[in-house]
Amino acid sequence: MFAQKGGNDLETIAIDDTKTIVKKYKLRTAGAQNATIEITLPKEAVEREARRLGISEEEAGQKLLGVWRYNSFRGLHLDFEVRKETTYHE
């Protein structure tokens, strides 16, 4: 269980591992001097988010950003946000 800041609200997310889909993916180094690590996202996760937003999977690839949250709890939390005209990490 961990907290995620969303706007002005603090949302607590409880994870029930007995109902969680678990997929394991290998990490890959990328970029100049292996400056970043890449990992595959399950297609089903992106499809689910596209359905939730009422957009196609192709539109999701163009309009969404993957947002990782980490540091104050074990592991990572990935969420999606609609892309804005701001700077982001690729």
Secondary structure, DSSP 8 states (H G I E B T S, - for coil): -EEEEETTEEEEE---GGG--------EEESGGG-EEE----HHHHHHHHHHHT--HHHHHHHEEEEEE-SSSSS-EEEEEE--SS----
